[in-house]
Amino acid sequence: MTQLKLDTLSDRIKAHKTALVHIVKPPVCTERAQHYTEMYQQHLDKPIPVRRALALAHHLAERTIWIKHDELIVGNQASEVRAAPIFPEYTVSWIEKEIDDLADRARRRFFRQ
């Protein structure tokens, strides 16, 4: 893997990199999980594919959208920078097992908001 030296980066990129590196407690983002849970609970009578579609539509309509100053390429999966989103439509078994230990892991630690 090629390492870019900090002195070869533009001031804009240096500022973005510095901001990312200084986030010492990246959060777990529960926004998607909350949106999906809301829709699944409201539409228990509907088939699973319909519930998934309604949940996705709800999430896309209600999710947090942020664009940082000086960003040229925008888009995110979570409600905050460096946050780890939870995708309940794939699986939740790992969440039940690991949610209490995310902050204590040796690497890739995440913190509850």
C-alpha positions as CSV (number, residue, x, y, z in Angstrom):
1,M,0.0,0.0,0.0
2,T,1.3,3.4,-0.9
3,Q,1.6,5.9,1.9
4,L,1.0,9.5,1.0
5,K,3.2,11.9,2.8
6,L,1.4,14.7,4.6
7,D,3.5,17.4,2.9
8,T,2.3,16.2,-0.6
9,L,-1.4,16.8,0.3
10,S,-3.3,20.0,-0.4
11,D,-4.3,22.2,2.6
12,R,-7.9,21.1,2.1
13,I,-7.0,17.4,2.3
14,K,-4.7,18.0,5.3
15,A,-7.5,19.6,7.2
16,H,-9.9,16.8,6.4
17,K,-7.3,14.2,7.4
18,T,-6.5,16.0,10.6
19,A,-10.1,16.3,11.6
20,L,-10.7,12.5,11.0
21,V,-7.6,11.4,12.9
22,H,-8.6,13.5,16.0
23,I,-11.9,11.7,16.4
24,V,-10.9,9.5,19.3
25,K,-14.3,8.1,20.2
26,P,-16.0,7.2,16.9
27,P,-19.7,6.4,17.7
28,V,-22.0,3.6,16.7
29,C,-24.8,5.1,14.5
30,T,-28.2,3.7,15.4
31,E,-30.1,5.9,13.0
32,R,-30.7,3.3,10.3
33,A,-31.6,0.7,12.9
34,Q,-34.1,3.0,14.5
35,H,-35.7,3.8,11.1
36,Y,-35.9,0.2,10.1
37,T,-37.3,-0.9,13.5
38,E,-40.0,1.8,13.3
39,M,-41.2,0.6,9.9
40,Y,-41.0,-3.1,10.7
41,Q,-43.1,-2.5,13.9
42,Q,-45.7,-0.4,12.1
43,H,-46.2,-2.9,9.3
44,L,-46.1,-6.3,10.9
45,D,-49.1,-7.4,8.7
46,K,-47.2,-6.9,5.4
47,P,-44.8,-9.4,3.7
48,I,-41.1,-9.0,4.5
49,P,-40.1,-7.6,1.0
50,V,-42.7,-4.8,1.5
51,R,-41.5,-4.1,5.0
52,R,-37.9,-3.8,3.7
53,A,-39.0,-1.4,1.0
54,L,-41.0,0.7,3.4
55,A,-38.1,0.7,5.8
56,L,-35.6,1.8,3.2
57,A,-37.9,4.5,1.9
58,H,-38.4,5.8,5.5
59,H,-34.7,5.8,6.2
60,L,-33.9,7.6,3.0
61,A,-36.5,10.2,3.8
62,E,-35.5,10.8,7.4
63,R,-31.8,10.1,7.6
64,T,-29.2,12.8,8.5
65,I,-27.5,14.3,5.6
66,W,-24.4,16.4,6.2
67,I,-21.9,18.0,3.9
68,K,-18.7,19.3,5.5
69,H,-17.1,22.5,4.5
70,D,-14.7,22.1,1.5
71,E,-15.9,18.6,0.6
72,L,-15.8,17.9,-3.1
73,I,-17.1,14.3,-2.9
74,V,-20.0,13.9,-0.5
75,G,-22.0,11.1,0.9
76,N,-22.1,9.1,4.0
77,Q,-23.6,6.0,5.6
78,A,-23.9,7.3,9.1
79,S,-25.2,10.3,10.9
80,E,-21.7,11.4,12.0
81,V,-18.1,11.4,10.7
82,R,-16.4,8.0,11.3
83,A,-19.5,6.5,12.9
84,A,-20.3,2.8,12.3
85,P,-23.8,2.3,11.0
86,I,-25.9,-0.7,12.0
87,F,-27.6,-2.5,9.1
88,P,-30.5,-4.5,10.8
89,E,-31.8,-5.7,7.4
90,Y,-28.7,-8.0,7.1
91,T,-28.2,-9.5,10.6
92,V,-28.5,-8.5,14.2
93,S,-27.1,-11.5,15.9
94,W,-23.6,-10.0,16.1
95,I,-25.0,-6.8,17.7
96,E,-26.5,-8.9,20.5
97,K,-23.2,-10.5,21.1
98,E,-20.8,-7.6,20.7
99,I,-22.6,-4.3,21.5
100,D,-21.4,-4.2,25.1
101,D,-17.8,-4.8,24.0
102,L,-17.4,-2.4,21.1
103,A,-15.7,0.3,23.3
104,D,-13.3,-2.3,24.9
105,R,-11.9,-3.9,21.7
106,A,-8.2,-3.6,21.0
107,R,-8.9,-2.2,17.5
108,R,-11.7,-0.5,15.7
109,R,-13.4,0.6,18.9
110,F,-16.8,2.3,18.7
111,F,-18.8,4.0,21.4
112,R,-22.5,4.3,22.0
113,Q,-23.9,7.8,21.6
